[in-house]
Amino acid sequence: MQSKAQIDQILRQKCEAKEIPGVVAMAATGNEVIYQGAFGKRDLSKDDPMTADSFSGSPP
């Protein structure tokens, strides 16, 4: 299994390389969150960073 630092590094590299504008990722078991990370920009025309609570789209 990849460590949190390894996952962070991969996601951060993809954003810095402009392969993706931003990403929020989470992994959980039935009992706990085991990974949470956010990288890149919420909106490429602004400087707002992606955050764990970033959401784009319509609520269900």
N, C-alpha and C positions, 0 to 999 in steps of 0.2 A: 504494500500500500504506500502511496505517495505521502510525504509529510506535508503539513500545512505550508511550510516555507517553500517546498518544491511546487506546490499548486499555485501559490502566490506568484512565484517567479515566472511560471509559464503564462499565467493570465496577464501579468504585468507586461511581459515581453510582447505578447500579441497586441496589446493596446499601444505600446510604445512604437511598434513596427507599423502601426496603422492598419493591421490586418482586421481588427475589429475596433469600433469606436469606444465601446465600453462593455462591461460585463458585471453582472451580479450573480454569484454562485453560492449555493448552499447545499449541504448534505446533512442528512439526519437519520438517526435510527428511530425506532418507535418511542424512545425515551429522551433523546437529547440531540442537540445540534452538534455535529462533529466537525463541520467546516462551514465557514462563512467568510466571504471576501467580496470586495467591490473595487474595480479598477477602471480607469479611463474617464471619459467625459459623459455627462448626462445629455449635453447638447453641444455638438462640435462648433457651433457659432458662438458659444459662450465658454467661460472658464469654470463652470460649475462641475465639480467632480462627481462621479458616480458614487452613490452611497448604498449601503445595504438595504435601505428602505426606498430606493429609487423604483419608480413604476412608470411604465409608458404603456398606454392602452386604456381600454375601458374596463371598469370593474365588472365582474361576472354578474 
